[in-house]
Amino acid sequence: MKKIHLQQGFLAVMAILVMAFFVTSCDSMSKKRVNRHWSKSYTHSFPNTNWAFEEEVLEFPFDIEDTTQFYEVSLSLLFDSSVVTLTDIPLSLTLNTPDGMQSMSKSHFLLDPRTNSDIKLAEDGKNMEATVVVFPRRKLKAEGAYKLVVYRRAEKADNFGFTSLTSTVKVVK
C-alpha cells in the first residue's frame, strides 16, 4: 500500500513540475511574440522649418528592456523639396549605452529624388521623407537608457525647408 502512495506522490510532483515548465515556457514565448513588434519613435520638430546651427547636435533617448532581440535604429527626415537646397546631409552618429560604451557611425541623407529612389511622399501629402538606417540589426546587450546622438555636418549653418527628424528603434528578425 505504501508503494502505491509513493508512486502517486511521485507522479503528482512530476505533473506539477511539467505544468510549471509549460507555463513558464508559454509566458516567455508570449513575451517574445510581443517584443517582435516593439518599436519606439522620437520626433524633433524644427521651428520655422529651419534645421538651425543651434540644433546641429540632436539627442534621441530610448530604453531597452529586452536584450535577447536584435534592433534597428533609423532616422527619417521630413522636408519640403521645393525649399531645400541641399542634396546631401552628412551625419556622424554616436550610440551611448547604459554601461557607458559608445558606438560610432557615419551616414548621410540623400535628398535628391533623382539619386535616391527611397525618398517618398510623406503622410501629410506635402512633404518628402528620406529614411536612413544608421545601426542595422544591432544587438543591444545592456538593459536601460540609451541615447542616439546625431551630429549634422551640413556646410550651411541654417537649413530651411526641414520639418522634423524622427529616430525609430525597432526589433528586427
N, C-alpha and C positions, 0 to 999 in steps of 0.2 A: 504494500500500500504506500509506503514512504517513497518507493521508486517512482510511482505514478505521479505523486505530488511534486517531486523534484523535476521530473520531465515537464510537467505543466508549468512550473515556475520558470524553468529554463526557457521554454517556448514563449512564455509571456514576456520575459526580459528581452529575448531576441526580437519579438514582434515590436516592442516599444523602441528598440534601437533602430530597426529598419524604418519604422514610421518617422522617427526623429531625423534620420538621414534623408528620407524622401522630402519631408517638409523643408529642411534646410536647403536641399538641392533646388527645390521649386522656388524658394524665396530668392536664392542667388540668381537663378535663371531669369526670374521676372525682373530683378533689378537690372541685369544686363540688357534685357529687351527694352526697358525704359531708357536706359542710358545710350542705346544705339542711336536714338533720335535726339539726343541732347544737343542744344545749340544755344548760344548766348551772343547777342549783338549789343554794341555800344556805339552810339552815333554822336559825333561832334558837328554841330551846325556852325557855319561860318557867317558871322554878322555881315550884312550888306553884301553878301556873296563874294567876300574878299578873303582869300586864304592869305592873311597878312603875315608880315615878318614876325609879329608877336606870337603867332601860332605856328612858327616853324618847327617846334617840338611839341608833339601831342602825346598824351599818355592814355592808354586804354586798360583799365584794370579788369580782371576776371578771376573767378575762383574755380578751382578744380577739386572735386571730391573723389572721383574715381580714377585711380592710377592704372587700372588694367586696360584702359582703352587707348586708341590712337586718336589724335586730334589734328585738325587742320585749322590754321589761322589765316584768315584772308582779310583784305581791305577792299572796300567799294567806295568809289569816288563819284559823287553826283555833280554834274556840271552842265552849263549852258554852252553848247558848242558854237553858238553864234557870237559869244563874248570872249571865250577863252582863246588866247593867242599862243599858248604853249602847246607843243606837240608831244613833249616828253617831260615827266616829272621824276627825277631820280630820288630814291628813298634809301636811307640807312635805317635799319631796324634792330632793336635790342629787345630780347625776351628775358625779363627778370623773373627768376623763380623764387619760391618761398624760402629756399635754403641759401639764398644769396648768389646763386650761379647766374651767369648771363650767356645767352646765345645771340650771336650777331649775324645779320644777313643784309644783303643789298637787293633791291628790286627797283622797279620803276613802273609808272603808269604811262602807257602809250595812248595818247588822246586823239589821234587822227584815225577816224574810221576806215580810211583807205589802207592803213598799215596794221590796224588792229581789228580783226573781224569779230572779236569778242565784245566789243562795245555794243550796248543795246539801248533801246529807248527805255527810260525809267518808268516806274509805275505811275508817276504823276503825269505822264504823257507829254511833258515839255522838255525835260532834261535828259541828258545821256548818262549812262552808268558804265564805268570801267571798273573791272574787278581783277585783282591780282592775288594769287595765293602766295603768302610770304613765308609760311612754315608748313609745308605739306607733310602729312602723315607723321606727326611728331608724337613720341611717347613722352608724356609729362609725368615724371617719376615721383614728384612730391605733391602731397595734398596741401591746399592752402591758396593764398593770394598770389597771383601772377600779375605782371604788368607788361604790356606791349608798348614800347616807346618808339614813336615814328619821327624820324628827322627828315624834313623836306629839304632837299638840296637844290631847289629851283634857282635859276640865275637871278630872277627878279625878286624884290622884297615884297611887293604887293601883287597879288594874282587874282584878278576879278573874274567872275563867272562861275565860281565854285560854291555849291550849295552846302554839301556836307561830306564828311568822311566817316565811314562806318567800319568798325572792326567786328568780325564774326569769328567765333571759336565754335567748332562743332566736332562731334565724334564722327570718325570715318572708319570704314572697314579695312 
